[in-house]
Amino acid sequence: MSQSCVPMPVQSTAGTRECACLAHRFGNAADNRLRERRCPSDMTDAEWVVVRPLLPVPGWMQGQGGQPEAYCHRAMLADFPPWDRVYAFFRRWRDRGLVREFHDRVRGQVREGAGHDALPTAGVIDSQSVKADAVVGAGTRGIDGGKLVNGRKRHVVVDTLGLLLGVMVTAADAGDRAAAHILLEQVAAAHHRLALVWADGGYTGSLIEHCLAAFALVLAIVKRSDNMKGFVVLPKRWIVERLFAHLMRSRRLARDFERRITSAEAMIYWSMAALMTRRLARPHRGRG
């Protein structure tokens, strides 16, 4: 999950040598020393302070089986333990819904820090087609005829701050309205106060009536005027485009490398959790 990095001078601090994560306190992580922070992409002490209380409790501490973890949770999130241990950690969190649980907790902190209620009332829906790597099987990939992309499509709903509320990955030839029926049902069930979602012209038709009748959700279409020429920033639509830009800057998400749809969705939640963690750890600047 960590990206390649440029070496930086080693600075030994107590935060890099010791840790209060559950794997250290109750597991076997103390048997494996932490690597000193030496890359710009490494999780900082300030970021770890933000993340640590938001992490879900491991299943082995709740009587759900499994052995106590042998590697620090901080190392698992942002370091380079043995790849098989990292993948086992990711797979366990993916299958038990812990990736999204962690992401949603961080999102609530960001919203409250920005002066908003933790529960959103409005959002924006859109989709992004991305090329798929050769490991992606024919059963979960397709060709987006409009954008000439052979791969998968990411259907997302974001709040008015551009934070992710829900994502569904499909083959690239899946229709936006068909996917929106499923995604909006999931998002509406998870976010009970959501009352308004903006969308582009690709979401017109019976979907509007369906959202109102089934979810009490107003789907507002933001259309481009026929008189507009060239690039024009449309109200609300730019919010979701900013999220897509962030995803494409993430090395693992520049194209779809995941064999499983659930892994592709989990990687998107991981990427957004990392972005929000950096935002929370950023020093607050006073007004001059």
C-alpha positions, -999 to +999 in steps of 0.1 A: +000+000+000+030+022+004+044+039-027+080+042-039+098+069-021+130+089-020+153+082+010+155+110+035+177+115+066+169+091+094+155+109+125+151+086+155+121+094+176+101+076+203+072+076+179+091+055+153+105+030+177+075+023+199+038+021+194+006+018+214-013-001+187-033-032+197-009-055+180+019-042+202-001-041+234-019-075+231-003-092+201+032-102+191+043-071+172+070-064+198+089-093+183+094-073+150+112-040+152+098-010+135+117+006+106+128+041+112+109+067+092+131+077+063+108+083+033+085+113+026+056+089+020+060+073+055+032+079+080+042+107+103+038+106+140+010+133+137-009+111+112-005+080+135-020+099+164-050+107+143-054+071+129-047+050+160-080+056+179-100+051+147-088+017+138-113-012+142-106-038+169-091-070+154-112-101+153-088-121+174-095-097+203-133-103+199-132-141+200-136-144+162-105-166+158-071-160+143-037-155+159-026-123+175-009-101+149+029-102+147+033-068+130+025-033+141-007-018+127+012+013+118+036-008+098+008-026+081-009+007+071+022+025+058+054+004+058+070-026+042+064-058+063+065-092+045+041-089+016+022-121+025+015-106+060+003-073+045-020-091+020-034-113+048-041-081+068-057-064+039-078-095+029-091-099+065-101-062+067-117-063+032-138-094+038-150-082+072-159-047+060-132-031+082-117-011+054-149+008+049-155+011+087-121+027+092-126+050+062-160+061+074-147+069+109-120+091+094-145+108+071-167+117+101-137+133+118-129+154+086-164+166+082-167+176+119-133+193+116-146+213+086-176+225+106-201+200+091-223+174+107-207+139+105-238+127+086-241+142+051-274+155+036-263+160+000-240+144-025-229+140-061-228+108-082-207+101-113-185+074-128-150+070-141-138+044-166-102+032-161-080+007-180-076-027-165-044-046-160-039-081-177-047-098-144-083-086-145-104-114-160-128-111-189-158-117-165-153-084-147-140-061-175-156-046-206-153-018-231-167+017-225-177+026-260-180+063-253-146+067-238-129+038-256-116+023-224-111-014-219-114-021-182-136-013-153-158+016-142-158+032-108-193+045-098-190+069-068-211+091-046-193+119-027-205+145-002-203+182-008-167+183+005-157+157-021-154+129+004-164+094-006-198+081+006-199+049-015-183+032-044-192+003-067-168-011-093-182-028-125-171-037-159-166-006-180-195-014-203-220-013-174-246+015-178-245+044-153-282+043-146-283+006-139-253+008-116-268+039-099-299+019-089-278-003-068-252+022-055-278+048-045-298+022-026-266+012-007-256+048+000-291+058+011-292+029+035-259+038+050-265+076+052-301+081+064-300+119+063-290+120+026-318+138+008-303+153-024-278+140-050-267+159-080-259+140-113-252+147-149-275+140-179-265+103-180-287+097-150-321+109-164-351+088-170-369+065-146-340+066-121-352+100-109-387+087-100-373+055-085-349+074-062-378+096-049-402+068-044-378+041-030-353+062-010-370+096-006-340+109-024-341+139-049-319+132-079-311+167-094-297+167-129-271+193-137-270+197-174-246+215-197-264+242-217-265+239-255-251+274-257-219+265-238-188+260-259-154+246-248-146+236-212-171+249-186-171+242-149-206+230-140-221+236-105-215+206-081-201+184-109-165+196-103-167+182-067-167+145-079-142+153-106-117+163-079-121+129-063-114+112-096-082+133-100-070+122-066-076+085-074-056+088-106-027+103-087-026+072-065-002+047-080-023+016-073-054+033-088-039+047-120-054+017-136-073-013-121-048-040-110-072-060-088-085-095-097-115-091-074-141-064-075-141-062-037-104-056-037-108-028-063-134-011-041-114-016-009-083+000-025-104+031-033-114+034+004-078+029+015-067+057-008-093+081+005-086+072+041-049+081+035-058+114+019-082+123+048-056+113+074-030+137+060-057+164+060-065+158+097-028+158+107-021+190+089-013+218+113-042+244+116-031+277+104-044+307+122-057+337+104-031+365+101 
